[in-house]
Amino acid sequence: MTIGVPREIKIGETRVSLTPSLCRRCVALGATVLVEKSAGQSAGFTDAEYRAAGARIAPSAARIWGAADLVLKVKEPLPAEYGRLRKGQALFTYLHLAANSRLATQLLERRVLGIAYETVDVGNGVFPLLKPMSQIAGRLAIQVGAYFLQSQHGGSGVLLGGVPGTMPGHVVVVGAGNSGAHAVQMAAGMGARVTVLDLDTRKLEAIDMEYRGRVVTLMSNPANLEHEIADADLLIGAVLIPGAKAPQVVSRAVIKRMRPGSVIVDIAIDQGGCIEGIRPTSHQEPVYTEQGVIHYAVPNMPALVGRTSTLALTQATEPYVALIAEKGLTRALAENPALTAGVNTQAGRVVCPAVARALGYS
Ligand SMILES: NC(=O)c1ccc[n+]([C@@H]2O[C@H](COP(=O)([O-])OP(=O)(O)OC[C@H]3O[C@@H](n4cnc5c(N)ncnc54)[C@H](O)[C@@H]3O)[C@@H](O)[C@H]2O)c1
């Protein structure tokens, strides 16, 4: 089994899919590991560290894609990488296919075994490979939102925590899952007024218990959304229906009622976004302004903190990567139902039911 680790090419991406420590474990389990030159550099890992861990350093992405049985990545393949996908090859990475039919077609035509980090499922609604990146994105959403609220960045000039004698900023978080709960934690920690909305009363109950009234919890329905968002300085979109395209829970009409210079951070943009009409941005140009409101919709926010994100991601992927390195793909998939739930495309078919529904294959 040859595991290939290409350098990520998405704009501003700084993560790498394998640390030297995980590389050492895979090599000890019998795998050959090929790492593209400088793949770990922006996460703080040198080629020398990978070499010392038993990897071979390949000079180009072509070498990696050409030789690997399993390509281990962070982000979905970009159009520049489509030509490198080979029949029978396996790819283990974030795919977000529900919002990317073009990539889905490529994986099907090239008969790639596409295993998506985000649908690996240990049951009870727990997606262990999505969770750490959602936690990071949730925390970053408040940091990023506070930055763009600053006057010099076109924002309304509201300090989220306020100071004595002034109103703190109002942060409205839609979705109280992993990313939403972590956004709530950061916003509350900064002293903002925080409102969180979800459809799941258990999530709201947990937040209510934790913050004992310091955070307002509300059922997510059109009336509550409209009322709260009209008064929001910072709106965080953090909803998810696993595998599916994000539901558009906030309409343009509601956004129009926000004060000029307010900020939206749509974390769910990787699944298409939960704000009507929002379009993806990049680390190069992270925001645009529409209806006077600043929109931030970067699909790879954790790349802002490449070191932390790489460590958090690989500690979650490690059990699955090590299992594949030890047993090979067929046995690993047969033995591990959580990993099997990650399979999105196989032998030219979309096999994940939620993704198939979203793409119109079922
Ligand atoms: N932009 C990025 O860089 C980045 C990074 C990590 C994760 N994400 C994305 O963030 C999104 C959220 O992920 P998560 O791990 O927090 O998901 P999660 O499953 O933990 O939480 C999602 C929450 O949304 C709620 N929800 C569903 N429909 C709703 C509605 N109509 N109104 C209110 N709440 C609703 C669910 O009940 C759930 O509590 C996903 O799309 C994920 O891929 C993006």
The ligand as an SDF file (V2000), in Angstrom:
LIG
                    3D

 44 48  0  0  0  0  0  0  0  0999 V2000
  -15.9870   27.0750    6.1570 N   0  0  0  0  0  0  0  0  0  0  0  0
  -15.1530   26.2340    6.7520 C   0  0  0  0  0  0  0  0  0  0  0  0
  -13.9330   26.4080    6.7210 O   0  0  0  0  0  0  0  0  0  0  0  0
  -15.6850   25.0600    7.5230 C   0  0  0  0  0  0  0  0  0  0  0  0
  -14.8710   24.3480    8.4050 C   0  0  0  0  0  0  0  0  0  0  0  0
  -15.4380   23.2960    9.1240 C   0  0  0  0  0  0  0  0  0  0  0  0
  -16.7710   22.9570    8.9560 C   0  0  0  0  0  0  0  0  0  0  0  0
  -17.5060   23.6710    8.0640 N   0  0  0  0  0  0  0  0  0  0  0  0
  -18.9360   23.4040    7.8390 C   0  0  0  0  0  0  0  0  0  0  0  0
  -19.7260   23.9810    8.8580 O   0  0  0  0  0  0  0  0  0  0  0  0
  -21.0300   23.3980    8.7660 C   0  0  0  0  0  0  0  0  0  0  0  0
  -21.5250   23.0310   10.1590 C   0  0  0  0  0  0  0  0  0  0  0  0
  -20.7940   21.9120   10.6330 O   0  0  0  0  0  0  0  0  0  0  0  0
  -20.9740   21.3760   12.1190 P   0  0  0  0  0  0  0  0  0  0  0  0
  -19.9200   20.3570   12.3400 O   0  0  0  0  0  0  0  0  0  0  0  0
  -21.0970   22.4980   13.0750 O   0  0  0  0  0  0  0  0  0  0  0  0
  -22.3650   20.6260   12.0070 O   0  0  0  0  0  0  0  0  0  0  0  0
  -23.2230   20.0010   13.2050 P   0  0  0  0  0  0  0  0  0  0  0  0
  -23.9730   18.8620   12.6190 O   0  0  0  0  0  0  0  0  0  0  0  0
  -22.4040   19.7670   14.4260 O   0  0  0  0  0  0  0  0  0  0  0  0
  -24.2400   21.1910   13.5360 O   0  0  0  0  0  0  0  0  0  0  0  0
  -25.1790   21.6340   12.6160 C   0  0  0  0  0  0  0  0  0  0  0  0
  -26.3830   22.1190   13.3620 C   0  0  0  0  0  0  0  0  0  0  0  0
  -27.2850   22.7050   12.4200 O   0  0  0  0  0  0  0  0  0  0  0  0
  -28.5780   22.4820   12.9440 C   0  0  0  0  0  0  0  0  0  0  0  0
  -29.5590   22.7950   11.9180 N   0  0  0  0  0  0  0  0  0  0  0  0
  -29.9570   22.0940   10.8280 C   0  0  0  0  0  0  0  0  0  0  0  0
  -30.9100   22.7660   10.1670 N   0  0  0  0  0  0  0  0  0  0  0  0
  -31.1110   23.9370   10.8440 C   0  0  0  0  0  0  0  0  0  0  0  0
  -31.9560   25.0590   10.6650 C   0  0  0  0  0  0  0  0  0  0  0  0
  -32.8270   25.1210    9.6510 N   0  0  0  0  0  0  0  0  0  0  0  0
  -31.8860   26.0730   11.5580 N   0  0  0  0  0  0  0  0  0  0  0  0
  -31.0230   26.0400   12.5900 C   0  0  0  0  0  0  0  0  0  0  0  0
  -30.1890   24.9950   12.8160 N   0  0  0  0  0  0  0  0  0  0  0  0
  -30.2460   23.9600   11.9660 C   0  0  0  0  0  0  0  0  0  0  0  0
  -28.5360   21.0330   13.3900 C   0  0  0  0  0  0  0  0  0  0  0  0
  -29.5870   20.7370   14.2710 O   0  0  0  0  0  0  0  0  0  0  0  0
  -27.1780   21.0110   14.0740 C   0  0  0  0  0  0  0  0  0  0  0  0
  -27.2460   21.3000   15.4470 O   0  0  0  0  0  0  0  0  0  0  0  0
  -20.8590   22.2070    7.8120 C   0  0  0  0  0  0  0  0  0  0  0  0
  -21.2920   22.5650    6.5180 O   0  0  0  0  0  0  0  0  0  0  0  0
  -19.3750   21.9800    7.8120 C   0  0  0  0  0  0  0  0  0  0  0  0
  -18.9210   21.2950    6.6510 O   0  0  0  0  0  0  0  0  0  0  0  0
  -16.9920   24.6970    7.3510 C   0  0  0  0  0  0  0  0  0  0  0  0
  1  2  1  0
  2  3  2  0
  2  4  1  0
  4  5  1  0
  4 44  2  0
  5  6  2  0
  6  7  1  0
  7  8  2  0
  8  9  1  0
  8 44  1  0
  9 10  1  0
  9 42  1  0
 10 11  1  0
 11 12  1  0
 11 40  1  0
 12 13  1  0
 13 14  1  0
 14 15  2  0
 14 16  1  0
 14 17  1  0
 17 18  1  0
 18 19  2  0
 18 20  1  0
 18 21  1  0
 21 22  1  0
 22 23  1  0
 23 24  1  0
 23 38  1  0
 24 25  1  0
 25 26  1  0
 25 36  1  0
 26 27  1  0
 26 35  1  0
 27 28  2  0
 28 29  1  0
 29 30  1  0
 29 35  2  0
 30 31  1  0
 30 32  2  0
 32 33  1  0
 33 34  2  0
 34 35  1  0
 36 37  1  0
 36 38  1  0
 38 39  1  0
 40 41  1  0
 40 42  1  0
 42 43  1  0
M  CHG  2   8   1  16  -1
M  END
$$$$
